[in-house]
Amino acid sequence: MAVAKTMCLMSGVCKAASTMRMGRDGAKALDAELLGGFAAVLGVPVDVLASLTGVRPSARGDGPSPEVADVAALIRQVRHLTADQVREPAEAAEELHHG
């Protein structure tokens, strides 16, 4: 479900978590819309992902915006942190937000 939510927020491609699982398991073919969504989440140009998968990209755009690519890079980096390492800055950010 986290992948589906992340993709929806980052790319506007909103699919059910079950659709993501079917794609992962090979029960659903990757299409141009999902290709664009995954490109945004991974922070890679659509053309690169298209060349790796053999799926034609849609004519919608060139891939993720610089902001979305930055968020994708941040997500990749945060994955290497422990829960405690993430909790402290998250709590500090929450305090700043609620002032």
N, CA, C and O atoms as CSV, one atom per row, in Angstrom:
chain,resi,resn,atom,element,x,y,z
A,1,MET,N,N,0.816,-1.174,0.000
A,1,MET,CA,C,0.000,0.000,0.000
A,1,MET,C,C,0.878,1.263,0.000
A,1,MET,O,O,0.504,2.281,-0.583
A,2,ALA,N,N,2.028,1.192,0.646
A,2,ALA,CA,C,2.911,2.355,0.711
A,2,ALA,C,C,3.388,2.763,-0.685
A,2,ALA,O,O,3.493,3.952,-0.983
A,3,VAL,N,N,3.677,1.781,-1.535
A,3,VAL,CA,C,4.126,2.091,-2.898
A,3,VAL,C,C,3.017,2.797,-3.661
A,3,VAL,O,O,3.269,3.778,-4.361
A,4,ALA,N,N,1.798,2.305,-3.531
A,4,ALA,CA,C,0.664,2.908,-4.231
A,4,ALA,C,C,0.446,4.343,-3.768
A,4,ALA,O,O,0.221,5.232,-4.590
A,5,LYS,N,N,0.509,4.576,-2.469
A,5,LYS,CA,C,0.327,5.930,-1.941
A,5,LYS,C,C,1.446,6.857,-2.388
A,5,LYS,O,O,1.205,7.996,-2.789
A,6,THR,N,N,2.673,6.354,-2.313
A,6,THR,CA,C,3.823,7.166,-2.723
A,6,THR,C,C,3.732,7.530,-4.191
A,6,THR,O,O,3.973,8.678,-4.565
A,7,MET,N,N,3.382,6.553,-5.031
A,7,MET,CA,C,3.265,6.818,-6.462
A,7,MET,C,C,2.184,7.857,-6.728
A,7,MET,O,O,2.370,8.751,-7.554
A,8,CYS,N,N,1.076,7.747,-6.045
A,8,CYS,CA,C,-0.032,8.679,-6.247
A,8,CYS,C,C,0.402,10.098,-5.875
A,8,CYS,O,O,0.143,11.046,-6.617
A,9,LEU,N,N,1.055,10.239,-4.735
A,9,LEU,CA,C,1.492,11.558,-4.278
A,9,LEU,C,C,2.580,12.159,-5.159
A,9,LEU,O,O,2.576,13.361,-5.425
A,10,MET,N,N,3.510,11.324,-5.611
A,10,MET,CA,C,4.662,11.844,-6.355
A,10,MET,C,C,4.387,12.028,-7.840
A,10,MET,O,O,4.978,12.900,-8.477
A,11,SER,N,N,3.495,11.214,-8.399
A,11,SER,CA,C,3.340,11.251,-9.856
A,11,SER,C,C,1.919,11.525,-10.322
A,11,SER,O,O,1.706,11.874,-11.483
A,12,GLY,N,N,0.954,11.372,-9.440
A,12,GLY,CA,C,-0.442,11.497,-9.853
A,12,GLY,C,C,-1.004,10.223,-10.443
A,12,GLY,O,O,-2.176,10.183,-10.819
A,13,VAL,N,N,-0.188,9.173,-10.533
A,13,VAL,CA,C,-0.656,7.872,-11.001
A,13,VAL,C,C,-1.164,7.129,-9.773
A,13,VAL,O,O,-0.377,6.645,-8.959
A,14,CYS,N,N,-2.475,7.044,-9.647
A,14,CYS,CA,C,-3.101,6.476,-8.452
A,14,CYS,C,C,-3.727,5.130,-8.791
A,14,CYS,O,O,-4.762,5.058,-9.453
A,15,LYS,N,N,-3.093,4.090,-8.334
A,15,LYS,CA,C,-3.569,2.720,-8.559
A,15,LYS,C,C,-3.712,2.026,-7.211
A,15,LYS,O,O,-3.081,2.422,-6.230
A,16,ALA,N,N,-4.527,1.011,-7.167
A,16,ALA,CA,C,-4.717,0.238,-5.943
A,16,ALA,C,C,-3.456,-0.553,-5.614
A,16,ALA,O,O,-2.673,-0.911,-6.493
A,17,ALA,N,N,-3.286,-0.810,-4.330
A,17,ALA,CA,C,-2.144,-1.616,-3.897
A,17,ALA,C,C,-2.180,-2.994,-4.556
A,17,ALA,O,O,-1.133,-3.562,-4.867
A,18,SER,N,N,-3.376,-3.528,-4.767
A,18,SER,CA,C,-3.486,-4.844,-5.421
A,18,SER,C,C,-2.963,-4.798,-6.849
A,18,SER,O,O,-2.401,-5.780,-7.335
A,19,THR,N,N,-3.140,-3.674,-7.522
A,19,THR,CA,C,-2.609,-3.516,-8.878
A,19,THR,C,C,-1.085,-3.532,-8.849
A,19,THR,O,O,-0.448,-4.128,-9.718
A,20,MET,N,N,-0.504,-2.876,-7.846
A,20,MET,CA,C,0.958,-2.877,-7.700
A,20,MET,C,C,1.462,-4.300,-7.457
A,20,MET,O,O,2.458,-4.718,-8.047
A,21,ARG,N,N,0.774,-5.041,-6.590
A,21,ARG,CA,C,1.187,-6.421,-6.308
A,21,ARG,C,C,1.091,-7.291,-7.556
A,21,ARG,O,O,1.972,-8.113,-7.809
A,22,MET,N,N,0.018,-7.114,-8.343
A,22,MET,CA,C,-0.119,-7.900,-9.569
A,22,MET,C,C,1.021,-7.578,-10.534
A,22,MET,O,O,1.542,-8.476,-11.196
A,23,GLY,N,N,1.410,-6.308,-10.618
A,23,GLY,CA,C,2.545,-5.941,-11.459
A,23,GLY,C,C,3.833,-6.562,-10.966
A,23,GLY,O,O,4.634,-7.069,-11.751
A,24,ARG,N,N,4.027,-6.518,-9.652
A,24,ARG,CA,C,5.224,-7.117,-9.055
A,24,ARG,C,C,5.293,-8.615,-9.336
A,24,ARG,O,O,6.362,-9.157,-9.617
A,25,ASP,N,N,4.137,-9.277,-9.256
A,25,ASP,CA,C,4.094,-10.728,-9.419
A,25,ASP,C,C,4.009,-11.172,-10.872
A,25,ASP,O,O,4.004,-12.370,-11.156
A,26,GLY,N,N,3.942,-10.207,-11.800
A,26,GLY,CA,C,3.878,-10.548,-13.221
A,26,GLY,C,C,2.481,-10.881,-13.715
A,26,GLY,O,O,2.318,-11.310,-14.857
A,27,ALA,N,N,1.461,-10.688,-12.868
A,27,ALA,CA,C,0.087,-10.986,-13.279
A,27,ALA,C,C,-0.528,-9.827,-14.053
A,27,ALA,O,O,-1.550,-10.003,-14.717
A,28,LYS,N,N,0.076,-8.648,-13.978
A,28,LYS,CA,C,-0.391,-7.478,-14.725
A,28,LYS,C,C,0.809,-6.893,-15.451
A,28,LYS,O,O,1.868,-6.684,-14.860
A,29,ALA,N,N,0.631,-6.634,-16.727
A,29,ALA,CA,C,1.721,-6.077,-17.525
A,29,ALA,C,C,1.946,-4.603,-17.166
A,29,ALA,O,O,1.000,-3.877,-16.860
A,30,LEU,N,N,3.180,-4.188,-17.209
A,30,LEU,CA,C,3.534,-2.795,-17.009
A,30,LEU,C,C,3.069,-2.005,-18.228
A,30,LEU,O,O,3.347,-2.390,-19.364
A,31,ASP,N,N,2.358,-0.897,-17.994
A,31,ASP,CA,C,1.902,-0.066,-19.101
A,31,ASP,C,C,2.543,1.314,-18.993
A,31,ASP,O,O,3.295,1.583,-18.056
A,32,ALA,N,N,2.246,2.181,-19.949
A,32,ALA,CA,C,2.870,3.502,-20.007
A,32,ALA,C,C,2.559,4.335,-18.768
A,32,ALA,O,O,3.419,5.068,-18.281
A,33,GLU,N,N,1.337,4.226,-18.257
A,33,GLU,CA,C,0.975,5.011,-17.075
A,33,GLU,C,C,1.775,4.571,-15.852
A,33,GLU,O,O,2.331,5.406,-15.140
A,34,LEU,N,N,1.835,3.262,-15.608
A,34,LEU,CA,C,2.618,2.761,-14.478
A,34,LEU,C,C,4.102,3.037,-14.662
A,34,LEU,O,O,4.807,3.318,-13.693
A,35,LEU,N,N,4.577,2.960,-15.893
A,35,LEU,CA,C,5.974,3.268,-16.179
A,35,LEU,C,C,6.297,4.686,-15.724
A,35,LEU,O,O,7.323,4.919,-15.084
A,36,GLY,N,N,5.428,5.627,-16.053
A,36,GLY,CA,C,5.629,7.013,-15.627
A,36,GLY,C,C,5.590,7.161,-14.115
A,36,GLY,O,O,6.374,7.915,-13.538
A,37,GLY,N,N,4.684,6.446,-13.480
A,37,GLY,CA,C,4.593,6.493,-12.029
A,37,GLY,C,C,5.837,5.944,-11.360
A,37,GLY,O,O,6.363,6.547,-10.425
A,38,PHE,N,N,6.308,4.803,-11.835
A,38,PHE,CA,C,7.524,4.223,-11.267
A,38,PHE,C,C,8.741,5.100,-11.535
A,38,PHE,O,O,9.629,5.199,-10.689
A,39,ALA,N,N,8.791,5.727,-12.688
A,39,ALA,CA,C,9.908,6.626,-12.988
A,39,ALA,C,C,9.959,7.769,-11.980
A,39,ALA,O,O,11.034,8.155,-11.520
A,40,ALA,N,N,8.787,8.308,-11.639
A,40,ALA,CA,C,8.739,9.392,-10.653
A,40,ALA,C,C,9.194,8.910,-9.289
A,40,ALA,O,O,9.998,9.574,-8.634
A,41,VAL,N,N,8.691,7.764,-8.854
A,41,VAL,CA,C,9.040,7.245,-7.529
A,41,VAL,C,C,10.527,6.905,-7.453
A,41,VAL,O,O,11.176,7.149,-6.436
A,42,LEU,N,N,11.054,6.345,-8.526
A,42,LEU,CA,C,12.469,5.962,-8.533
A,42,LEU,C,C,13.395,7.132,-8.829
A,42,LEU,O,O,14.599,7.056,-8.587
A,43,GLY,N,N,12.822,8.226,-9.362
A,43,GLY,CA,C,13.637,9.394,-9.678
A,43,GLY,C,C,14.527,9.195,-10.888
A,43,GLY,O,O,15.635,9.729,-10.946
A,44,VAL,N,N,14.048,8.434,-11.849
A,44,VAL,CA,C,14.817,8.202,-13.079
A,44,VAL,C,C,14.014,8.703,-14.275
A,44,VAL,O,O,12.784,8.727,-14.222
A,45,PRO,N,N,14.683,9.100,-15.343
A,45,PRO,CA,C,13.951,9.513,-16.541
A,45,PRO,C,C,13.111,8.357,-17.099
A,45,PRO,O,O,13.532,7.200,-17.072
A,46,VAL,N,N,11.943,8.683,-17.592
A,46,VAL,CA,C,11.039,7.678,-18.151
A,46,VAL,C,C,11.721,6.907,-19.272
A,46,VAL,O,O,11.546,5.694,-19.390
A,47,ASP,N,N,12.500,7.608,-20.098
A,47,ASP,CA,C,13.161,6.935,-21.224
A,47,ASP,C,C,14.125,5.851,-20.757
A,47,ASP,O,O,14.254,4.815,-21.409
A,48,VAL,N,N,14.795,6.077,-19.649
A,48,VAL,CA,C,15.718,5.073,-19.111
A,48,VAL,C,C,14.935,3.844,-18.671
A,48,VAL,O,O,15.298,2.715,-19.000
A,49,LEU,N,N,13.866,4.071,-17.927
A,49,LEU,CA,C,13.047,2.953,-17.462
A,49,LEU,C,C,12.396,2.238,-18.646
A,49,LEU,O,O,12.266,1.014,-18.638
A,50,ALA,N,N,11.990,2.996,-19.657
A,50,ALA,CA,C,11.391,2.396,-20.856
A,50,ALA,C,C,12.398,1.497,-21.570
A,50,ALA,O,O,12.043,0.417,-22.041
A,51,SER,N,N,13.647,1.942,-21.650
A,51,SER,CA,C,14.653,1.122,-22.334
A,51,SER,C,C,14.957,-0.157,-21.562
A,51,SER,O,O,15.317,-1.172,-22.158
A,52,LEU,N,N,14.815,-0.112,-20.240
A,52,LEU,CA,C,15.066,-1.302,-19.421
A,52,LEU,C,C,13.906,-2.285,-19.453
A,52,LEU,O,O,14.105,-3.492,-19.317
A,53,THR,N,N,12.697,-1.771,-19.632
A,53,THR,CA,C,11.503,-2.630,-19.572
A,53,THR,C,C,10.927,-2.985,-20.930
A,53,THR,O,O,10.208,-3.976,-21.057
A,54,GLY,N,N,11.234,-2.189,-21.951
A,54,GLY,CA,C,10.651,-2.417,-23.265
A,54,GLY,C,C,9.241,-1.857,-23.400
A,54,GLY,O,O,8.569,-2.107,-24.400
A,55,VAL,N,N,8.788,-1.102,-22.403
A,55,VAL,CA,C,7.447,-0.496,-22.435
A,55,VAL,C,C,7.576,0.905,-23.008
A,55,VAL,O,O,8.468,1.663,-22.628
A,56,ARG,N,N,6.676,1.243,-23.926
A,56,ARG,CA,C,6.694,2.583,-24.518
A,56,ARG,C,C,6.155,3.602,-23.526
A,56,ARG,O,O,5.096,3.392,-22.935
A,57,PRO,N,N,6.874,4.704,-23.337
A,57,PRO,CA,C,6.359,5.744,-22.429
A,57,PRO,C,C,5.223,6.512,-23.089
A,57,PRO,O,O,5.099,6.541,-24.313
A,58,SER,N,N,4.404,7.128,-22.259
A,58,SER,CA,C,3.333,7.961,-22.796
A,58,SER,C,C,3.951,9.254,-23.312
A,58,SER,O,O,5.103,9.563,-23.007
A,59,ALA,N,N,3.199,9.992,-24.078
A,59,ALA,CA,C,3.682,11.262,-24.624
A,59,ALA,C,C,3.470,12.394,-23.631
A,59,ALA,O,O,3.626,13.562,-23.987
A,60,ARG,N,N,3.116,12.067,-22.384
A,60,ARG,CA,C,2.775,13.057,-21.366
A,60,ARG,C,C,3.927,13.951,-20.953
A,60,ARG,O,O,3.721,15.145,-20.738
A,61,GLY,N,N,5.115,13.424,-20.836
A,61,GLY,CA,C,6.211,14.252,-20.356
A,61,GLY,C,C,7.540,13.537,-20.397
A,61,GLY,O,O,7.646,12.397,-20.848
A,62,ASP,N,N,8.546,14.231,-19.918
A,62,ASP,CA,C,9.913,13.706,-19.961
A,62,ASP,C,C,10.309,12.956,-18.700
A,62,ASP,O,O,11.413,12.417,-18.630
A,63,GLY,N,N,9.455,12.911,-17.729
A,63,GLY,CA,C,9.801,12.240,-16.485
A,63,GLY,C,C,9.548,13.143,-15.306
A,63,GLY,O,O,8.876,14.169,-15.413
A,64,PRO,N,N,10.095,12.745,-14.183
A,64,PRO,CA,C,9.809,13.505,-12.974
A,64,PRO,C,C,10.436,14.892,-12.995
A,64,PRO,O,O,11.492,15.111,-13.588
A,65,SER,N,N,9.755,15.820,-12.330
A,65,SER,CA,C,10.300,17.169,-12.179
A,65,SER,C,C,11.512,17.095,-11.261
A,65,SER,O,O,11.688,16.099,-10.559
A,66,PRO,N,N,12.345,18.119,-11.249
A,66,PRO,CA,C,13.506,18.107,-10.345
A,66,PRO,C,C,13.103,17.937,-8.876
A,66,PRO,O,O,13.814,17.293,-8.104
A,67,GLU,N,N,11.972,18.511,-8.497
A,67,GLU,CA,C,11.516,18.382,-7.112
A,67,GLU,C,C,11.168,16.938,-6.782
A,67,GLU,O,O,11.542,16.426,-5.726
A,68,VAL,N,N,10.447,16.281,-7.693
A,68,VAL,CA,C,10.056,14.892,-7.474
A,68,VAL,C,C,11.289,14.001,-7.462
A,68,VAL,O,O,11.366,13.071,-6.658
A,69,ALA,N,N,12.246,14.263,-8.327
A,69,ALA,CA,C,13.493,13.489,-8.340
A,69,ALA,C,C,14.231,13.654,-7.016
A,69,ALA,O,O,14.818,12.696,-6.512
A,70,ASP,N,N,14.208,14.857,-6.450
A,70,ASP,CA,C,14.855,15.087,-5.153
A,70,ASP,C,C,14.163,14.296,-4.049
A,70,ASP,O,O,14.830,13.724,-3.187
A,71,VAL,N,N,12.836,14.257,-4.067
A,71,VAL,CA,C,12.094,13.491,-3.064
A,71,VAL,C,C,12.415,12.008,-3.206
A,71,VAL,O,O,12.592,11.315,-2.204
A,72,ALA,N,N,12.491,11.516,-4.436
A,72,ALA,CA,C,12.832,10.109,-4.664
A,72,ALA,C,C,14.221,9.798,-4.116
A,72,ALA,O,O,14.428,8.752,-3.500
A,73,ALA,N,N,15.162,10.697,-4.337
A,73,ALA,CA,C,16.519,10.490,-3.806
A,73,ALA,C,C,16.503,10.480,-2.285
A,73,ALA,O,O,17.195,9.672,-1.665
A,74,LEU,N,N,15.728,11.363,-1.679
A,74,LEU,CA,C,15.619,11.402,-0.227
A,74,LEU,C,C,15.027,10.100,0.309
A,74,LEU,O,O,15.504,9.565,1.310
A,75,ILE,N,N,14.001,9.595,-0.348
A,75,ILE,CA,C,13.390,8.331,0.077
A,75,ILE,C,C,14.410,7.200,-0.001
A,75,ILE,O,O,14.487,6.371,0.906
A,76,ARG,N,N,15.189,7.162,-1.071
A,76,ARG,CA,C,16.215,6.116,-1.193
A,76,ARG,C,C,17.221,6.211,-0.057
A,76,ARG,O,O,17.652,5.187,0.474
A,77,GLN,N,N,17.600,7.426,0.323
A,77,GLN,CA,C,18.584,7.599,1.392
A,77,GLN,C,C,18.005,7.252,2.756
A,77,GLN,O,O,18.686,6.643,3.581
A,78,VAL,N,N,16.755,7.633,3.003
A,78,VAL,CA,C,16.125,7.374,4.296
A,78,VAL,C,C,15.970,5.879,4.547
A,78,VAL,O,O,15.979,5.444,5.699
A,79,ARG,N,N,15.830,5.098,3.502
A,79,ARG,CA,C,15.677,3.649,3.661
A,79,ARG,C,C,16.852,3.016,4.390
A,79,ARG,O,O,16.709,1.936,4.963
A,80,HIS,N,N,18.006,3.664,4.379
A,80,HIS,CA,C,19.208,3.110,5.013
A,80,HIS,C,C,19.329,3.491,6.484
A,80,HIS,O,O,20.256,3.049,7.163
A,81,LEU,N,N,18.407,4.304,6.982
A,81,LEU,CA,C,18.455,4.740,8.370
A,81,LEU,C,C,17.652,3.801,9.269
A,81,LEU,O,O,16.741,3.105,8.819
A,82,THR,N,N,18.013,3.802,10.543
A,82,THR,CA,C,17.236,3.026,11.509
A,82,THR,C,C,15.989,3.818,11.888
A,82,THR,O,O,15.871,5.002,11.572
A,83,ALA,N,N,15.070,3.154,12.563
A,83,ALA,CA,C,13.843,3.824,12.999
A,83,ALA,C,C,14.172,4.976,13.947
A,83,ALA,O,O,13.560,6.041,13.866
A,84,ASP,N,N,15.126,4.768,14.835
A,84,ASP,CA,C,15.510,5.833,15.769
A,84,ASP,C,C,16.125,7.024,15.037
A,84,ASP,O,O,15.882,8.172,15.408
A,85,GLN,N,N,16.912,6.759,14.008
A,85,GLN,CA,C,17.527,7.844,13.237
A,85,GLN,C,C,16.474,8.658,12.493
A,85,GLN,O,O,16.665,9.854,12.272
A,86,VAL,N,N,15.391,8.045,12.112
A,86,VAL,CA,C,14.316,8.752,11.412
A,86,VAL,C,C,13.405,9.470,12.407
A,86,VAL,O,O,12.930,10.574,12.141
A,87,ARG,N,N,13.170,8.845,13.530
A,87,ARG,CA,C,12.233,9.380,14.518
A,87,ARG,C,C,12.641,10.764,15.025
A,87,ARG,O,O,11.799,11.657,15.117
A,88,GLU,N,N,13.913,10.951,15.354
A,88,GLU,CA,C,14.359,12.229,15.933
A,88,GLU,C,C,14.108,13.425,15.016
A,88,GLU,O,O,13.483,14.389,15.458
A,89,PRO,N,N,14.564,13.411,13.762
A,89,PRO,CA,C,14.263,14.565,12.907
A,89,PRO,C,C,12.779,14.695,12.575
A,89,PRO,O,O,12.288,15.803,12.359
A,90,ALA,N,N,12.063,13.574,12.533
A,90,ALA,CA,C,10.622,13.639,12.275
A,90,ALA,C,C,9.909,14.345,13.422
A,90,ALA,O,O,9.013,15.159,13.196
A,91,GLU,N,N,10.304,14.035,14.642
A,91,GLU,CA,C,9.703,14.702,15.804
A,91,GLU,C,C,10.061,16.186,15.823
A,91,GLU,O,O,9.220,17.025,16.142
A,92,ALA,N,N,11.318,16.511,15.480
A,92,ALA,CA,C,11.722,17.921,15.424
A,92,ALA,C,C,10.933,18.680,14.355
A,92,ALA,O,O,10.519,19.819,14.573
A,93,ALA,N,N,10.729,18.051,13.215
A,93,ALA,CA,C,9.955,18.690,12.137
A,93,ALA,C,C,8.509,18.894,12.566
A,93,ALA,O,O,7.901,19.921,12.261
A,94,GLU,N,N,7.962,17.910,13.274
A,94,GLU,CA,C,6.582,18.029,13.758
A,94,GLU,C,C,6.459,19.199,14.751
A,94,GLU,O,O,5.488,19.955,14.711
A,95,GLU,N,N,7.451,19.335,15.636
A,95,GLU,CA,C,7.452,20.447,16.581
A,95,GLU,C,C,7.510,21.802,15.851
A,95,GLU,O,O,6.797,22.739,16.211
A,96,LEU,N,N,8.350,21.889,14.843
A,96,LEU,CA,C,8.454,23.126,14.069
A,96,LEU,C,C,7.140,23.439,13.359
A,96,LEU,O,O,6.715,24.592,13.284
A,97,HIS,N,N,6.522,22.411,12.851
A,97,HIS,CA,C,5.271,22.582,12.102
A,97,HIS,C,C,4.143,23.092,13.008
A,97,HIS,O,O,3.349,23.941,12.604
A,98,HIS,N,N,4.085,22.575,14.213
A,98,HIS,CA,C,3.011,22.947,15.142
A,98,HIS,C,C,3.424,24.059,16.085
A,98,HIS,O,O,2.623,24.516,16.900
A,99,GLY,N,N,4.660,24.494,15.979
A,99,GLY,CA,C,5.246,25.613,16.662
A,99,GLY,C,C,4.963,25.792,18.067
A,99,GLY,O,O,5.451,26.742,18.679
